[in-house]
């Protein structure tokens, strides 16, 4: 079972890492979409003027890529926090 007691610093760090990763992933995906298709990605995929295949492709690509980036960033940040806690001297935790 995962440790349910996570300090505030770790929570803030993982949240910021997830937001930054999602932002960067979205920018990279938008750039790649424009290079591959030659046009901007749909801003409103639910609009009937957007082809169904294009709307589904964009939705799946952004959903999977952004969530994967968030997951990897969150795991990396949590792993670094756990690693730094393990390296903390024994007397340092008592002084908090």
MMTF fields as JSON, N, C-alpha, C and O atoms, coordinates in Angstrom:
{
  "mmtfVersion": "1.0.0",
  "mmtfProducer": "UNKNOWN",
  "numBonds": 383,
  "numAtoms": 384,
  "numGroups": 96,
  "numChains": 1,
  "numModels": 1,
  "chainsPerModel": [1],
  "groupsPerChain": [96],
  "chainIdList": ["A"],
  "bondAtomList": [4, 2, 8, 6, 12, 10, 16, 14, 20, 18, 24, 22, 28, 26, 32, 30, 36, 34, 40, 38, 44, 42, 48, 46, 52, 50, 56, 54, 60, 58, 64, 62, 68, 66, 72, 70, 76, 74, 80, 78, 84, 82, 88, 86, 92, 90, 96, 94, 100, 98, 104, 102, 108, 106, 112, 110, 116, 114, 120, 118, 124, 122, 128, 126, 132, 130, 136, 134, 140, 138, 144, 142, 148, 146, 152, 150, 156, 154, 160, 158, 164, 162, 168, 166, 172, 170, 176, 174, 180, 178, 184, 182, 188, 186, 192, 190, 196, 194, 200, 198, 204, 202, 208, 206, 212, 210, 216, 214, 220, 218, 224, 222, 228, 226, 232, 230, 236, 234, 240, 238, 244, 242, 248, 246, 252, 250, 256, 254, 260, 258, 264, 262, 268, 266, 272, 270, 276, 274, 280, 278, 284, 282, 288, 286, 292, 290, 296, 294, 300, 298, 304, 302, 308, 306, 312, 310, 316, 314, 320, 318, 324, 322, 328, 326, 332, 330, 336, 334, 340, 338, 344, 342, 348, 346, 352, 350, 356, 354, 360, 358, 364, 362, 368, 366, 372, 370, 376, 374, 380, 378],
  "bondOrderList": [1, 1, 1, 1, 1, 1, 1, 1, 1, 1, 1, 1, 1, 1, 1, 1, 1, 1, 1, 1, 1, 1, 1, 1, 1, 1, 1, 1, 1, 1, 1, 1, 1, 1, 1, 1, 1, 1, 1, 1, 1, 1, 1, 1, 1, 1, 1, 1, 1, 1, 1, 1, 1, 1, 1, 1, 1, 1, 1, 1, 1, 1, 1, 1, 1, 1, 1, 1, 1, 1, 1, 1, 1, 1, 1, 1, 1, 1, 1, 1, 1, 1, 1, 1, 1, 1, 1, 1, 1, 1, 1, 1, 1, 1, 1],
  "groupList": [{"groupName": "UNK", "atomNameList": ["N", "CA", "C", "O"], "elementList": ["N", "C", "C", "O"], "formalChargeList": [0, 0, 0, 0], "bondAtomList": [1, 0, 2, 1, 3, 2], "bondOrderList": [1, 1, 2], "singleLetterCode": "X", "chemCompType": "L-PEPTIDE LINKING"}],
  "groupTypeList": [0, 0, 0, 0, 0, 0, 0, 0, 0, 0, 0, 0, 0, 0, 0, 0, 0, 0, 0, 0, 0, 0, 0, 0, 0, 0, 0, 0, 0, 0, 0, 0, 0, 0, 0, 0, 0, 0, 0, 0, 0, 0, 0, 0, 0, 0, 0, 0, 0, 0, 0, 0, 0, 0, 0, 0, 0, 0, 0, 0, 0, 0, 0, 0, 0, 0, 0, 0, 0, 0, 0, 0, 0, 0, 0, 0, 0, 0, 0, 0, 0, 0, 0, 0, 0, 0, 0, 0, 0, 0, 0, 0, 0, 0, 0, 0],
  "groupIdList": [1, 2, 3, 4, 5, 6, 7, 8, 9, 10, 11, 12, 13, 14, 15, 16, 17, 18, 19, 20, 21, 22, 23, 24, 25, 26, 27, 28, 29, 30, 31, 32, 33, 34, 35, 36, 37, 38, 39, 40, 41, 42, 43, 44, 45, 46, 47, 48, 49, 50, 51, 52, 53, 54, 55, 56, 57, 58, 59, 60, 61, 62, 63, 64, 65, 66, 67, 68, 69, 70, 71, 72, 73, 74, 75, 76, 77, 78, 79, 80, 81, 82, 83, 84, 85, 86, 87, 88, 89, 90, 91, 92, 93, 94, 95, 96],
  "secStructList": [7, 7, 7, 7, 7, 7, 7, 2, 2, 2, 2, 2, 2, 2, 2, 2, 2, 2, 2, 2, 2, 2, 2, 2, 2, 2, 2, 2, 2, 2, 2, 2, 2, 2, 2, 2, 2, 1, 1, 7, 7, 7, 1, 7, 6, 6, 1, 6, 6, 1, 7, 2, 2, 2, 2, 2, 2, 2, 2, 2, 2, 2, 2, 2, 2, 2, 2, 2, 2, 2, 2, 2, 2, 2, 2, 2, 2, 2, 2, 2, 2, 2, 2, 2, 2, 2, 2, 1, 7, 2, 2, 2, 2, 2, 6, 7],
  "xCoordList": [0.841, 0.0, 0.886, 1.908, 0.508, 1.292, 1.206, 0.2, 2.291, 2.336, 1.357, 1.513, 0.344, -0.689, -0.265, -0.931, 0.837, 1.296, 2.401, 3.568, 2.02, 2.955, 2.99, 1.944, 4.195, 4.291, 3.848, 3.769, 3.567, 3.047, 4.035, 3.624, 5.314, 6.324, 6.309, 6.429, 6.162, 6.103, 4.847, 4.898, 3.735, 2.483, 2.582, 2.16, 3.138, 3.272, 4.232, 3.963, 5.344, 6.325, 5.731, 5.913, 5.031, 4.447, 3.349, 3.21, 2.575, 1.525, 2.13, 1.659, 3.168, 3.831, 4.486, 4.442, 5.088, 5.709, 4.655, 4.888, 3.506, 2.434, 1.898, 1.657, 1.713, 1.217, 2.221, 1.843, 3.483, 4.513, 4.616, 4.753, 4.55, 4.633, 3.447, 3.611, 2.258, 1.066, 1.185, 0.827, 1.682, 1.843, 2.829, 2.552, 3.975, 5.004, 4.514, 4.729, 3.859, 3.347, 2.338, 2.357, 1.468, 0.461, 1.133, 0.718, 2.16, 2.872, 3.58, 3.547, 4.219, 4.924, 3.94, 4.206, 2.818, 1.815, 1.226, 1.011, 0.967, 0.435, 1.434, 1.055, 2.707, 3.749, 3.836, 3.89, 3.849, 3.95, 2.731, 2.868, 1.553, 0.319, 0.388, 0.039, 0.841, 0.939, 1.952, 1.708, 3.084, 4.105, 3.612, 3.855, 2.923, 2.486, 1.305, 1.304, 0.291, -0.925, -0.891, -1.637, -0.018, 0.042, -0.999, -1.102, -1.771, -2.754, -2.82, -2.373, -3.387, -3.507, -4.457, -5.387, -4.228, -5.152, -6.509, -6.593, -7.558, -8.883, -8.976, -8.623, -9.452, -9.609, -10.898, -10.985, -11.892, -13.163, -13.511, -14.261, -12.979, -13.231, -14.711, -15.104, -15.525, -16.953, -17.724, -18.893, -17.082, -17.708, -18.015, -17.138, -19.244, -19.586, -18.758, -18.688, -18.128, -17.298, -15.973, -15.306, -15.593, -14.358, -14.677, -15.644, -13.862, -14.082, -13.982, -13.172, -14.807, -14.846, -13.486, -13.025, -12.849, -11.542, -10.509, -9.694, -10.538, -9.601, -9.876, -8.947, -11.148, -11.517, -11.129, -10.582, -11.405, -11.043, -9.531, -9.006, -8.845, -7.383, -6.761, -5.877, -7.223, -6.687, -7.021, -6.166, -8.245, -8.655, -7.85, -7.404, -7.662, -6.906, -5.433, -4.827, -4.863, -3.453, -3.178, -2.248, -3.974, -3.734, -4.041, -3.308, -5.096, -5.445, -4.355, -3.941, -3.895, -2.873, -1.535, -0.893, -1.118, 0.201, 0.275, 1.26, -0.752, -0.729, -0.797, -0.071, -1.647, -1.743, -0.47, -0.045, 0.139, 1.405, 2.502, 3.288, 2.56, 3.563, 3.328, 4.281, 2.071, 1.749, 2.137, 2.707, 1.832, 2.152, 3.664, 4.134, 4.41, 5.861, 6.472, 7.375, 5.988, 6.516, 6.174, 7.015, 4.967, 4.554, 5.371, 5.823, 5.561, 6.357, 7.809, 8.422, 8.356, 9.743, 9.892, 10.841, 8.965, 9.035, 8.851, 9.558, 7.913, 7.694, 8.891, 9.263, 9.488, 10.669, 11.848, 12.577, 12.036, 13.126, 12.882, 13.817, 11.625, 11.312, 11.555, 12.098, 11.157, 11.357, 12.851, 13.325, 13.581, 15.027, 15.724, 16.639, 15.298, 15.94, 15.577, 16.385, 14.381, 14.007, 14.852, 15.228, 15.148, 15.942, 17.378, 18.032, 17.877, 19.25, 19.357, 20.464, 18.214, 18.217, 18.806, 18.459, 19.692, 20.276, 19.2, 18.163, 19.446, 18.438, 18.056, 16.887, 18.962, 18.664, 17.901, 17.281, 17.93, 17.277, 15.76, 15.083, 15.213, 13.772, 13.226, 12.092, 14.005, 13.54, 13.481, 12.74, 14.234, 14.284, 13.129, 13.037, 12.277, 11.152, 10.06, 9.051],
  "yCoordList": [-1.176, 0.0, 1.239, 1.273, 2.236, 3.468, 4.239, 4.199, 4.938, 5.754, 6.911, 7.737, 6.975, 7.997, 9.329, 10.343, 9.338, 10.564, 11.186, 10.807, 12.132, 12.818, 14.275, 14.892, 14.823, 16.197, 17.199, 16.877, 18.398, 19.444, 19.797, 20.044, 19.825, 20.145, 19.161, 19.556, 17.885, 16.871, 17.036, 16.908, 17.317, 17.515, 18.708, 18.632, 19.806, 21.004, 20.737, 21.124, 20.08, 19.778, 18.887, 19.154, 17.842, 16.942, 17.64, 17.398, 18.492, 19.224, 20.188, 20.273, 20.908, 21.825, 21.076, 21.521, 19.945, 19.131, 18.641, 18.643, 18.225, 17.746, 18.865, 18.652, 20.052, 21.179, 21.596, 21.862, 21.652, 22.025, 20.991, 21.348, 19.722, 18.662, 18.709, 18.521, 18.959, 19.053, 20.236, 20.123, 21.366, 22.553, 22.288, 22.585, 21.728, 21.45, 20.407, 20.549, 19.364, 18.319, 18.9, 18.561, 19.762, 20.368, 21.221, 21.191, 21.974, 22.802, 21.935, 22.235, 20.861, 19.96, 19.276, 19.153, 18.836, 18.155, 19.112, 18.735, 20.343, 21.338, 21.604, 21.687, 21.738, 21.955, 20.769, 20.949, 19.56, 18.354, 18.208, 17.851, 18.481, 18.376, 19.329, 18.961, 20.553, 21.554, 21.129, 21.301, 20.577, 20.127, 18.949, 18.901, 18.001, 16.794, 17.059, 16.624, 17.773, 17.976, 19.226, 19.328, 20.184, 21.416, 22.442, 23.5, 22.151, 23.128, 23.072, 22.113, 24.12, 24.211, 23.131, 22.735, 22.652, 21.67, 22.319, 23.536, 21.521, 22.103, 22.688, 22.031, 23.924, 24.557, 24.106, 24.077, 23.757, 23.252, 21.966, 22.013, 20.823, 19.576, 19.188, 18.405, 19.73, 19.394, 20.152, 19.855, 21.124, 21.904, 21.001, 20.263, 21.047, 20.205, 20.496, 19.654, 21.673, 22.01, 21.245, 21.166, 20.685, 19.904, 18.461, 17.885, 17.884, 16.492, 15.572, 15.8, 14.541, 13.616, 12.952, 12.842, 12.514, 11.86, 12.814, 12.407, 14.061, 15.051, 15.319, 15.396, 15.461, 15.719, 14.547, 14.751, 13.331, 12.145, 11.988, 11.666, 12.21, 12.109, 13.093, 12.737, 14.327, 15.35, 15.028, 15.156, 14.616, 14.3, 13.132, 13.189, 12.087, 10.934, 11.279, 10.894, 11.994, 12.35, 13.22, 12.949, 14.252, 15.135, 14.438, 14.609, 13.667, 12.972, 12.03, 12.071, 11.195, 10.211, 10.889, 10.583, 11.795, 12.411, 13.296, 13.247, 14.099, 14.983, 14.168, 14.455, 13.172, 12.363, 11.559, 11.405, 11.049, 10.323, 11.248, 10.853, 12.464, 13.429, 13.78, 13.876, 13.97, 14.277, 13.12, 13.329, 11.91, 10.731, 10.598, 10.378, 10.731, 10.597, 11.699, 11.434, 12.924, 14.03, 13.846, 14.093, 13.421, 13.207, 12.099, 12.233, 11.013, 9.904, 10.31, 9.932, 11.073, 11.517, 12.446, 12.315, 13.377, 14.308, 13.577, 13.859, 12.648, 11.889, 10.999, 10.838, 10.427, 9.589, 10.383, 9.922, 11.585, 12.444, 12.863, 12.919, 13.158, 13.561, 12.404, 12.596, 11.22, 10.047, 9.761, 9.42, 9.904, 9.663, 10.674, 10.316, 11.93, 12.951, 12.757, 13.075, 12.242, 11.945, 10.813, 10.836, 9.836, 8.697, 9.118, 8.514, 10.138, 10.605, 11.616, 11.992, 12.07, 13.072, 12.468, 11.343, 13.196, 12.683, 12.416, 13.079, 11.447, 11.032, 12.167, 12.265, 13.003, 14.087, 15.238, 16.029, 15.349, 16.468, 16.367, 17.391, 15.151, 14.975, 15.35, 15.818, 15.154, 15.457, 16.961, 17.412, 17.74, 19.177, 19.936, 21.155, 19.263, 19.948, 20.293, 20.867],
  "zCoordList": [0.0, 0.0, 0.0, 0.686, -0.751, -0.844, 0.467, 1.176, 0.762, 1.96, 1.8, 0.9, 2.67, 2.533, 3.138, 2.929, 3.888, 4.52, 3.666, 3.766, 2.838, 1.959, 2.402, 2.607, 2.55, 3.029, 1.963, 0.778, 2.407, 1.531, 0.421, -0.713, 0.728, -0.278, -1.443, -2.603, -1.126, -2.178, -3.02, -4.243, -2.382, -3.12, -4.059, -5.213, -3.567, -4.396, -5.555, -6.692, -5.264, -6.3, -7.387, -8.575, -6.995, -7.994, -8.79, -9.99, -8.148, -8.867, -9.888, -11.022, -9.486, -10.415, -11.572, -12.719, -11.261, -12.32, -13.304, -14.512, -12.804, -13.672, -14.565, -15.753, -13.992, -14.788, -15.856, -16.997, -15.493, -16.457, -17.578, -18.748, -17.218, -18.224, -19.179, -20.384, -18.647, -19.493, -20.449, -21.622, -19.961, -20.796, -21.931, -23.093, -21.577, -22.586, -23.585, -24.789, -23.093, -23.987, -24.971, -26.155, -24.493, -25.367, -26.449, -27.607, -26.078, -27.061, -28.103, -29.297, -27.644, -28.56, -29.507, -30.703, -28.976, -29.804, -30.833, -31.985, -30.421, -31.357, -32.478, -33.646, -32.123, -33.134, -34.091, -35.307, -33.538, -34.366, -35.276, -36.446, -34.749, -35.545, -36.737, -37.858, -36.483, -37.54, -38.596, -39.79, -38.17, -39.126, -39.965, -41.171, -39.332, -40.036, -40.953, -42.105, -40.449, -41.237, -42.108, -43.081, -41.755, -42.521, -42.107, -42.728, -41.071, -40.584, -39.067, -38.438, -38.501, -37.053, -36.532, -37.234, -35.306, -34.733, -34.46, -34.291, -34.417, -34.17, -32.762, -31.782, -32.673, -31.36, -30.69, -29.462, -31.483, -30.965, -31.721, -32.697, -31.287, -32.01, -32.086, -32.951, -31.189, -31.204, -32.288, -32.535, -32.934, -33.995, -35.191, -35.639, -35.717, -36.873, -38.122, -39.017, -38.203, -39.353, -39.359, -40.391, -38.217, -38.108, -38.469, -37.97, -39.333, -39.736, -38.518, -37.62, -38.501, -37.364, -37.151, -36.015, -38.22, -38.087, -37.492, -36.664, -37.902, -37.376, -35.893, -35.089, -35.538, -34.144, -33.248, -32.164, -33.687, -32.899, -32.797, -31.731, -33.884, -33.87, -32.903, -32.124, -32.954, -32.057, -30.598, -29.721, -30.343, -28.972, -28.401, -27.255, -29.184, -28.701, -28.513, -27.513, -29.46, -29.379, -28.157, -27.398, -27.966, -26.829, -25.512, -24.538, -25.468, -24.226, -23.764, -22.605, -24.651, -24.294, -24.0, -22.996, -24.859, -24.689, -23.442, -22.705, -23.206, -22.041, -20.755, -19.803, -20.717, -19.493, -19.257, -18.113, -20.31, -20.159, -19.639, -18.778, -20.151, -19.681, -18.214, -17.441, -17.829, -16.432, -15.525, -14.454, -15.951, -15.147, -14.952, -13.836, -16.027, -15.934, -15.068, -14.273, -15.216, -14.409, -12.935, -12.071, -12.643, -11.254, -10.614, -9.476, -11.335, -10.798, -10.584, -9.585, -11.512, -11.365, -10.163, -9.391, -10.005, -8.875, -7.548, -6.581, -7.499, -6.266, -5.959, -4.797, -6.982, -6.785, -6.263, -5.385, -6.807, -6.316, -4.875, -4.077, -4.537, -3.165, -2.202, -1.114, -2.603, -1.749, -1.601, -0.517, -2.7, -2.67, -1.763, -1.021, -1.82, -0.983, 0.487, 1.36, 0.781, 2.165, 2.723, 3.895, 1.906, 2.352, 2.648, 3.499, 1.965, 2.169, 3.295, 3.681, 3.836, 4.905, 6.182, 6.54, 6.876, 8.129, 9.167, 9.181, 10.033, 11.023, 11.966, 12.338, 12.357, 13.283, 12.64, 13.35, 11.333, 10.647, 10.739, 10.834, 10.712, 10.768, 12.157, 12.261, 13.207, 14.56, 14.793, 15.667, 14.042, 14.237, 13.597, 13.747, 12.911, 12.231, 13.168, 12.756]
}
